[in-house]
Amino acid sequence: MKVYGLADYHAKNAVALERLKMEFKARIEMLQLPLPVLRDSRRWRSRNSPRSPLWPVHASFTKFQALVGPWDSVAEGAYHQLVAV
């Protein structure tokens, strides 16, 4: 069941991204967050998250990422390396 949920999540995000690109192409630019921003965000979370009411959600998602991360590397890692070249 979890695999179906993850596949559904990926598929819906892909459709949403395509819709954003088509409907707002003249008004938005899609960018990835720079690594320094992501690193600063991680540091901020490590200092502040336990006091946040959203901490249980963050902790649950972090646990989920640790579980699926190795699978994503196997299932999609080689493809991402291929298209990055």
C-alpha positions as CSV (number, residue, x, y, z in Angstrom):
1,M,0.0,0.0,0.0
2,K,2.9,2.4,0.8
3,V,4.3,2.0,-2.7
4,Y,1.0,2.9,-4.3
5,G,0.8,6.0,-2.1
6,L,4.3,7.1,-3.0
7,A,3.6,6.5,-6.7
8,D,0.4,8.5,-6.4
9,Y,2.3,11.3,-4.7
10,H,4.9,11.4,-7.5
11,A,2.3,11.2,-10.2
12,K,0.2,14.0,-8.8
13,N,3.2,16.2,-8.2
14,A,4.3,15.7,-11.8
15,V,0.8,16.7,-13.1
16,A,0.7,19.7,-10.8
17,L,4.2,20.9,-12.0
18,E,3.1,20.6,-15.6
19,R,0.0,22.6,-14.8
20,L,2.0,25.3,-13.1
21,K,4.4,25.5,-16.1
22,M,1.5,25.7,-18.6
23,E,-0.8,28.1,-16.7
24,F,1.8,30.4,-15.3
25,K,4.8,30.1,-17.6
26,A,5.1,33.8,-18.3
27,R,4.8,34.7,-14.6
28,I,6.9,32.2,-12.6
29,E,10.3,30.6,-12.8
30,M,10.8,27.2,-11.2
31,L,14.0,27.0,-9.2
32,Q,15.5,24.4,-6.8
33,L,16.5,25.6,-3.4
34,P,20.2,26.2,-3.2
35,L,22.2,23.8,-1.0
36,P,23.2,26.5,1.5
37,V,19.6,27.3,2.1
38,L,18.8,23.6,2.6
39,R,21.7,23.3,5.0
40,D,20.7,26.4,7.0
41,S,17.1,25.0,7.1
42,R,18.4,21.7,8.6
43,R,20.4,23.6,11.2
44,W,17.4,25.7,12.1
45,R,15.1,22.7,12.4
46,S,17.6,20.9,14.6
47,R,17.6,23.8,17.1
48,N,13.9,24.8,17.0
49,S,11.7,21.9,15.9
50,P,11.3,20.2,19.3
51,R,9.4,23.3,20.6
52,S,7.2,23.5,17.5
53,P,3.7,22.0,17.6
54,L,4.6,20.5,14.2
55,W,7.5,18.5,15.6
56,P,5.6,15.2,15.6
57,V,4.9,15.7,11.9
58,H,8.5,16.5,11.2
59,A,9.8,13.6,13.2
60,S,7.5,11.2,11.4
61,F,8.5,12.5,8.0
62,T,12.2,12.3,8.9
63,K,11.7,8.7,9.9
64,F,9.9,8.0,6.6
65,Q,12.7,9.7,4.6
66,A,15.2,7.4,6.4
67,L,13.2,4.4,5.4
68,V,12.6,5.3,1.7
69,G,15.9,7.0,1.1
70,P,17.9,3.8,0.4
71,W,15.1,2.6,-1.9
72,D,15.0,5.9,-3.8
73,S,18.7,5.6,-4.3
74,V,18.4,2.1,-5.8
75,A,15.2,2.7,-7.8
76,E,15.9,6.2,-9.1
77,G,19.5,7.1,-8.3
78,A,21.0,5.7,-11.5
79,Y,18.4,7.4,-13.6
80,H,19.0,10.8,-11.9
81,Q,22.8,10.4,-12.5
82,L,22.2,9.6,-16.2
83,V,20.0,12.6,-16.8
84,A,22.3,15.0,-14.9
85,V,25.1,14.4,-17.4
